[in-house]
Amino acid sequence: MILPDTELQLPAVRIFAAATNALIGNATQTFNVTAAALGGFYAQPFRLPENYDRSREGRLYAFIANGAGVGPAAGNVQLEATRGISTGGTAPVDTVLTTPAAIPAAWPVNNWIYLELGSALLPFYPAASLPQFALCGIRLSRNGPAAADTWASTLGLVANLVLRYHRLCLQCTPC
């Protein structure tokens, strides 16, 4: 039996590299990264939930915002999500997933976009890729110096990630 998606909110816990603290409005925390920098944040590490159906993919979402006023012409930003997976007290195995994000022309300041990190063909956590009771860590960053990053303005990474996954039914046990 397939149950609906469940969300796990993953707040930011510290800055990575050249990001700076900022706000959208008066209360929404972001980390701003300029077009010339590599920077972002680390999300709160988490243990894989017991009700996570590891036979199905997990999808990771982020909010990005215009961090510097009305943006220049349309372009792309290169987002890099690093996932670290550790089991049984072992050192994490890190994998970097690159996601290009299209930025519209004249994007108003503090407006945000909700986007998936990865894609339908390459989800953040592919089916059957996570060991039972894994410890997971995530770092989200903008790689401004990358050739694929063509948007010449400051990007705000909202200080929260959303992991959507399928739950096991009550009669199932973890695989």
C-alpha positions as CSV (number, residue, x, y, z in Angstrom):
1,M,0.0,0.0,0.0
2,I,1.4,3.4,-1.0
3,L,0.9,6.1,1.6
4,P,1.2,9.9,0.9
5,D,4.4,11.8,1.0
6,T,5.7,13.0,4.3
7,E,7.8,16.1,4.8
8,L,10.8,16.5,7.0
9,Q,11.9,20.1,7.6
10,L,15.7,20.5,7.7
11,P,16.8,23.9,9.1
12,A,20.2,25.4,8.5
13,V,22.7,25.1,11.3
14,R,25.8,27.0,10.0
15,I,27.2,28.9,7.1
16,F,29.4,27.3,4.5
17,A,32.3,29.3,2.9
18,A,31.4,32.8,1.5
19,A,27.7,33.1,2.5
20,T,26.5,36.1,4.5
21,N,23.4,36.3,6.8
22,A,20.4,38.2,5.4
23,L,16.6,38.3,5.6
24,I,13.6,38.3,3.3
25,G,11.4,40.8,4.8
26,N,11.8,41.0,8.6
27,A,11.7,37.4,9.7
28,T,12.9,34.9,7.0
29,Q,16.5,33.9,7.3
30,T,18.6,33.6,4.2
31,F,22.3,33.1,3.4
32,N,23.3,35.4,0.5
33,V,26.0,34.3,-2.0
34,T,27.4,36.7,-4.7
35,A,27.9,35.7,-8.3
36,A,31.7,35.5,-7.7
37,A,31.6,33.3,-4.7
38,L,31.1,29.7,-3.5
39,G,28.9,29.6,-0.4
40,G,25.8,28.3,1.3
41,F,24.8,26.4,4.4
42,Y,24.8,23.1,6.2
43,A,21.4,21.7,7.2
44,Q,20.6,20.0,10.5
45,P,21.9,16.3,10.2
46,F,19.2,13.7,10.7
47,R,18.7,10.0,11.2
48,L,16.7,8.4,8.5
49,P,13.1,8.2,9.8
50,E,12.0,4.6,10.6
51,N,8.8,5.1,8.5
52,Y,10.9,6.1,5.5
53,D,10.1,3.8,2.6
54,R,13.6,3.1,1.3
55,S,12.3,1.3,-1.8
56,R,11.1,4.7,-3.1
57,E,13.0,7.9,-3.9
58,G,13.3,10.8,-1.5
59,R,13.2,14.3,-3.0
60,L,14.9,17.4,-1.6
61,Y,13.5,21.0,-2.1
62,A,15.0,24.4,-1.4
63,F,13.8,28.0,-1.5
64,I,16.0,30.5,-3.3
65,A,15.5,34.3,-3.3
66,N,16.7,37.4,-5.0
67,G,19.1,38.8,-2.5
68,A,20.2,42.1,-4.1
69,G,17.4,44.1,-5.6
70,V,15.8,43.8,-9.0
71,G,18.0,41.3,-10.8
72,P,19.8,41.7,-14.1
73,A,18.9,39.8,-17.2
74,A,17.7,36.2,-16.9
75,G,20.3,33.6,-16.3
76,N,21.1,30.4,-14.4
77,V,22.6,29.7,-11.0
78,Q,24.5,26.5,-10.3
79,L,23.3,24.9,-7.0
80,E,25.3,22.1,-5.5
81,A,23.8,19.8,-2.9
82,T,26.3,17.6,-1.1
83,R,24.8,14.6,0.7
84,G,26.7,12.7,3.3
85,I,25.5,9.2,4.3
86,S,26.9,7.3,7.2
87,T,25.9,4.0,8.7
88,G,27.1,2.0,11.8
89,G,29.4,4.8,13.0
90,T,31.4,4.9,9.7
91,A,32.7,8.1,8.1
92,P,30.1,9.6,5.7
93,V,30.2,8.9,2.0
94,D,29.7,12.2,0.2
95,T,28.1,12.7,-3.2
96,V,27.6,16.1,-4.9
97,L,24.4,16.6,-7.0
98,T,24.5,19.7,-9.3
99,T,21.2,21.5,-10.1
100,P,21.0,24.4,-12.5
101,A,18.2,26.8,-11.6
102,A,16.7,29.3,-14.1
103,I,16.4,32.8,-12.8
104,P,13.8,35.1,-14.5
105,A,14.7,38.5,-15.9
106,A,13.9,41.5,-13.6
107,W,13.3,39.1,-10.6
108,P,11.9,41.4,-7.8
109,V,13.9,41.6,-4.6
110,N,12.9,39.2,-1.8
111,N,10.7,37.1,-4.2
112,W,11.5,33.4,-3.9
113,I,11.3,30.2,-6.0
114,Y,10.7,26.7,-4.6
115,L,12.7,24.2,-6.5
116,E,13.7,20.5,-6.5
117,L,17.4,19.7,-6.0
118,G,18.0,16.9,-8.5
119,S,15.3,15.9,-11.0
120,A,12.6,13.4,-11.8
121,L,15.3,11.2,-13.4
122,L,17.9,11.8,-10.7
123,P,16.2,12.3,-7.3
124,F,18.2,13.5,-4.3
125,Y,17.9,10.1,-2.7
126,P,17.3,7.4,-5.4
127,A,15.2,4.4,-4.4
128,A,17.1,1.7,-2.5
129,S,20.1,4.1,-2.0
130,L,19.8,4.6,1.7
131,P,20.8,2.0,4.4
132,Q,18.5,1.4,7.3
133,F,19.0,3.9,10.1
134,A,21.5,6.0,8.1
135,L,22.8,9.3,9.4
136,C,22.4,11.9,6.7
137,G,24.0,15.3,6.3
138,I,23.3,17.9,3.6
139,R,25.2,21.0,2.4
140,L,23.5,23.4,-0.1
141,S,25.7,25.9,-1.9
142,R,25.8,28.2,-4.9
143,N,28.9,27.8,-7.1
144,G,29.1,31.3,-8.5
145,P,32.5,30.8,-10.3
146,A,31.2,27.8,-12.3
147,A,30.8,28.4,-16.0
148,A,27.1,27.3,-15.8
149,D,26.3,30.0,-13.3
150,T,25.5,33.0,-15.5
151,W,23.2,35.1,-13.2
152,A,25.3,38.1,-12.2
153,S,23.6,39.0,-8.9
154,T,23.4,37.9,-5.3
155,L,21.3,34.8,-4.6
156,G,19.7,34.2,-1.2
157,L,19.4,30.6,0.0
158,V,16.5,30.4,2.4
159,A,17.7,28.7,5.6
160,N,15.6,25.5,5.3
161,L,15.4,22.4,3.2
162,V,12.4,20.1,2.7
163,L,12.8,16.4,2.3
164,R,9.7,14.7,0.9
165,Y,9.5,10.9,1.2
166,H,7.0,8.1,1.2
167,R,6.0,6.4,4.4
168,L,5.9,2.7,5.1
169,C,2.5,1.4,5.9
170,L,1.8,0.3,9.5
171,Q,1.9,-3.3,8.6
172,C,5.4,-3.0,7.1
173,T,8.7,-3.2,8.8
174,P,11.9,-1.5,7.6
175,C,13.5,-3.5,4.8
